[in-house]
Amino acid sequence: MGYINGDLPQREPNDPHFRRWRTENSIVKGWLINSMEPSLIGNFIRFSMAKQVWDSIATTYFDGSDTSQVYDLKRRVTRMKQSGESIETYYNCLQGLWREIDFRRPNPMECAVDIQKYNALLQEDRVYTFLDGLDDRLDNIRSYVLQLKPFPTVEQAYAYVRKEAIRQTVMLTNNGNSPAAAMVSRGGKAYLPQQQALQINRSGTSSSGGRNIYHLAKTKGQVESESSGCSHCGNMNHTRDTCFKLHGYPKWWNELKTRKQRAVAGDIGQASLADTKPQLSLAPLVESGDDAIILQQIT
């Protein structure tokens, strides 16, 4: 800073520290020149001292009283929204604007107590601005941050929101990579994602070329509303066409029962695997030969 604010003035050529001053002055001048838009470099490259470059820039573009630039910065802050961008990008943009505002409008107070109170109010306002611009998917964490006591700084609020954003990203990624036949537990009952394509062989085994294949592409709601139950065993969760009692149990049935018993013994309740009652007609993926039959439980 001493090379641009005058604290380190130019030394005489016969000064023993002149060569060091000249080298460091050239470095600072290079920083200033390299940070400019290419079209502006020609206006400042001829100055020999970094302070001359800095003073010329300040005179040309900002003299400390340009209220229109402060107005533009504040307007950009109030209109800033996440709009699907990453939480890091949104937060960094806000912080950059706030730093510019702080530089152009420094705190005018002198009393240490007043400065502390002013900064606390400023932080609170910035937390409100930050939370207001978040996407709707982060509404729950937004409500949580607003209820914190003591009220967090904007950095602390960002840390809470970032953790939630990462959690949602991980969950969505896991859901996207999971097999199409995965079942999700909600309220102790397993349910199927919408529009699952199910292929069921009437004989209970896979077949090729579409022989004797019963195709289903229904949501759980459609199956429940349209199915009248199995006319063979009376169960309402499947039809006669997919009844294991009528068409026989597949080879994977005993393995599924064993896995279920192990899960119950280990007190694993996070995911609902399947019911062990022999009334089910649909179950996880089974492959035979070149064909794959996607069988699922509908409860």
C-alpha positions in Angstrom: 0.0 0.0 0.0 2.9 2.3 0.7 3.7 2.5 -3.1 0.2 3.7 -4.0 -0.6 6.0 -1.0 2.7 7.8 -0.8 4.1 6.3 2.3 7.1 5.0 0.3 8.1 7.9 -1.9 10.6 7.6 -4.7 14.2 7.4 -3.5 17.2 9.1 -4.9 19.4 7.1 -7.4 22.4 7.3 -5.1 20.3 5.9 -2.2 21.5 2.3 -1.2 17.8 1.2 -1.2 17.0 2.7 -4.5 17.3 -0.6 -6.5 15.0 -2.4 -4.1 12.5 0.5 -4.2 12.5 0.5 -8.0 11.9 -3.2 -8.2 9.0 -3.2 -5.7 7.5 -0.2 -7.4 7.6 -2.0 -10.7 5.9 -5.0 -9.2 3.0 -3.0 -7.7 2.6 -1.1 -11.0 2.5 -4.4 -12.8 -0.3 -5.6 -10.5 -2.3 -2.4 -11.3 -1.8 -2.6 -15.0 -2.6 -6.4 -15.2 -5.9 -5.9 -13.3 -7.2 -3.5 -15.9 -9.3 -4.1 -19.0 -7.0 -4.4 -22.0 -8.6 -1.3 -23.6 -7.6 0.9 -20.6 -4.0 -0.1 -20.3 -2.7 2.4 -22.9 -4.0 5.3 -20.7 -1.8 4.3 -17.7 1.2 2.3 -19.0 3.4 5.3 -19.4 3.4 6.3 -15.8 6.7 5.5 -14.1 5.4 5.2 -10.5 2.6 3.0 -9.1 1.3 5.9 -7.1 0.9 7.9 -10.4 -1.1 5.1 -11.9 -3.3 4.8 -8.8 -4.0 8.6 -8.5 -4.9 8.8 -12.2 -7.3 5.9 -11.9 -8.9 7.5 -8.8 -9.3 10.8 -10.5 -10.7 9.3 -13.7 -13.1 6.7 -12.3 -13.8 7.4 -8.6 -13.2 10.4 -6.3 -14.9 9.0 -3.2 -18.2 10.8 -3.7 -19.8 9.0 -6.6 -23.2 8.2 -5.2 -24.5 6.7 -8.5 -22.1 3.8 -8.0 -23.2 3.2 -4.5 -26.8 3.3 -5.7 -26.0 0.8 -8.4 -24.3 -1.6 -5.9 -27.2 -1.5 -3.5 -29.7 -2.0 -6.3 -27.8 -5.1 -7.4 -27.7 -6.4 -3.9 -31.5 -6.1 -3.4 -32.2 -7.8 -6.8 -29.6 -10.6 -6.3 -31.3 -14.1 -6.4 -29.8 -17.6 -6.4 -31.9 -18.5 -9.4 -30.7 -22.1 -9.6 -27.0 -21.3 -9.2 -24.8 -23.0 -6.7 -25.0 -21.6 -3.1 -21.3 -20.8 -3.4 -21.7 -18.6 -6.5 -24.7 -16.8 -5.1 -23.0 -16.1 -1.7 -19.7 -15.0 -3.3 -21.5 -12.5 -5.6 -23.2 -11.0 -2.6 -20.0 -10.7 -0.6 -18.3 -9.0 -3.5 -21.0 -6.4 -3.7 -21.0 -5.8 0.1 -17.2 -5.3 0.1 -17.6 -2.7 -2.6 -20.3 -0.9 -0.5 -18.2 -1.0 2.6 -15.2 0.5 0.7 -17.3 3.3 -0.7 -19.3 3.9 2.4 -17.2 3.2 5.5 -18.6 3.2 9.0 -18.6 6.9 10.1 -18.8 6.1 13.8 -15.9 6.6 16.2 -17.2 5.2 19.5 -16.2 1.5 19.9 -19.6 0.6 21.3 -21.5 2.4 18.5 -19.3 0.7 15.9 -20.2 -2.7 17.4 -23.9 -2.0 17.5 -23.8 -0.7 13.9 -21.9 -3.8 12.7 -24.4 -6.1 14.4 -27.4 -4.4 12.7 -25.5 -4.5 9.4 -24.9 -8.2 9.7 -28.5 -8.8 10.6 -29.7 -6.9 7.5 -27.3 -8.9 5.3 -28.5 -12.2 6.7 -32.1 -11.2 5.7 -30.9 -10.3 2.2 -29.0 -13.5 1.8 -31.9 -15.7 3.0 -34.4 -13.8 0.9 -32.5 -14.6 -2.3 -32.3 -18.4 -1.8 -34.2 -20.8 -3.9 -37.5 -22.2 -2.6 -36.0 -25.7 -2.1 -34.0 -24.2 0.8 -37.1 -22.8 2.6 -36.8 -25.1 5.5 -33.2 -24.2 6.4 -34.2 -20.5 5.8 -36.8 -20.8 8.5 -34.4 -22.6 10.8 -31.7 -19.9 10.5 -34.3 -17.2 11.3 -35.1 -18.9 14.6 -31.5 -19.2 15.8 -30.6 -17.6 19.1 -28.3 -15.6 19.2 -29.0 -14.4 15.7 -26.1 -15.6 13.4 -23.8 -13.5 11.3 -24.0 -13.8 7.5 -21.0 -16.2 7.5 -22.7 -18.5 10.0 -26.0 -18.4 8.1 -24.1 -19.3 4.9 -22.5 -22.3 6.7 -25.9 -23.6 7.8 -27.4 -23.2 4.3 -24.4 -24.7 2.6 -24.7 -27.9 4.7 -28.3 -28.2 3.7 -27.6 -27.6 0.0 -24.9 -30.2 0.0 -27.2 -32.7 1.7 -29.9 -32.1 -0.9 -27.4 -32.5 -3.7 -26.1 -35.8 -2.3 -29.7 -37.1 -1.8 -30.7 -36.2 -5.3 -27.6 -37.7 -6.7 -28.1 -41.0 -4.8 -31.7 -41.1 -6.0 -30.7 -40.6 -9.6 -28.1 -43.4 -9.4 -30.3 -45.9 -7.6 -31.8 -48.9 -9.5 -35.1 -48.4 -11.1 -36.5 -51.1 -8.9 -35.5 -49.5 -5.6 -38.1 -49.0 -3.0 -38.3 -46.0 -0.7 -39.6 -46.2 2.9 -42.1 -43.6 4.0 -44.1 -44.0 7.1 -43.2 -47.7 7.3 -44.8 -48.5 4.0 -42.9 -49.0 0.7 -44.0 -47.2 -2.3 -42.9 -47.1 -5.9 -41.6 -44.1 -7.9 -44.1 -42.9 -10.5 -44.1 -44.3 -14.0 -42.1 -47.5 -13.2 -42.1 -49.9 -16.1 -42.8 -53.4 -14.9 -42.5 -56.5 -17.0 -44.1 -59.6 -15.5 -44.0 -63.1 -17.0 -47.2 -65.0 -16.4 -45.2 -68.2 -15.6 -43.0 -66.4 -13.1 -39.9 -66.6 -15.2 -38.4 -64.4 -17.9 -39.0 -65.0 -21.5 -37.5 -63.5 -24.7 -39.0 -61.7 -27.7 -41.9 -60.5 -25.7 -43.4 -64.0 -25.4 -46.1 -64.2 -22.8 -44.9 -61.0 -21.2 -47.4 -58.8 -19.3 -46.3 -55.1 -19.5 -47.2 -52.6 -16.8 -46.5 -48.9 -16.8 -48.6 -47.6 -13.9 -48.1 -45.5 -10.9 -49.1 -46.9 -7.5 -52.2 -44.7 -7.5 -53.3 -46.1 -10.8 -52.8 -49.7 -9.7 -54.7 -49.1 -6.5 -57.6 -47.4 -8.3 -57.9 -49.7 -11.3 -57.1 -53.1 -9.7 -60.0 -55.1 -8.2 -57.7 -57.6 -6.5 -56.7 -61.2 -7.3 -59.6 -63.4 -8.0 -57.6 -66.5 -7.1 -56.3 -65.6 -3.6 -58.4 -62.6 -2.8 -55.4 -60.2 -2.2 -56.1 -56.6 -3.2 -52.4 -55.8 -3.9 -52.1 -57.8 -7.1 -54.2 -59.4 -9.8 -54.7 -62.9 -11.0 -52.2 -62.4 -13.8 -49.4 -61.8 -11.4 -50.3 -64.1 -8.5 -47.5 -66.2 -7.2 -49.8 -68.8 -5.7 -51.3 -69.4 -9.1 -48.2 -69.1 -11.3 -45.5 -70.4 -8.9 -42.8 -68.7 -6.8 -39.7 -67.5 -8.6 -36.2 -68.8 -7.6 -35.3 -65.6 -5.7 -38.2 -65.9 -3.3 -36.3 -67.8 -0.5 -33.3 -65.4 -0.8 -35.6 -62.4 -0.4 -37.2 -63.9 2.7 -33.8 -64.6 4.2 -32.7 -61.0 3.6 -35.9 -59.7 5.2 -35.4 -61.9 8.3 -31.8 -60.7 8.7 -32.9 -57.0 8.4 -35.5 -57.5 11.1 -33.0 -59.3 13.4 -30.5 -56.4 12.9 -33.2 -53.9 13.8 -32.8 -52.2 10.4 -35.8 -50.1 9.7 -34.5 -47.4 7.3 -35.6 -49.2 4.2 -38.6 -51.4 3.6 -37.4 -54.5 1.7 -40.5 -56.6 1.2 -43.2 -58.5 3.1 -42.5 -62.2 3.6 -46.2 -63.2 3.1 -46.6 -65.3 -0.1 -49.3 -63.0 -1.4 -46.8 -60.7 -3.2 -46.7 -60.6 -6.9 -43.9 -58.1 -7.5 -40.3 -58.0 -6.3 -36.8 -56.7 -7.1 -34.9 -57.2 -10.4 -34.3 -60.8 -11.5 -32.3 -61.7 -14.6 -32.6 -64.9 -16.6 -30.6 -65.4 -19.8 -30.7 -62.3 -21.9 -33.9 -60.9 -20.4 -34.5 -58.9 -17.2 -37.8 -58.9 -15.3 -38.3 -55.9 -13.0 -40.6 -57.1 -10.2 -41.7 -54.8 -7.5 -43.8 -55.0 -4.3 -46.8 -52.7 -4.3 -48.2 -52.2 -0.8 
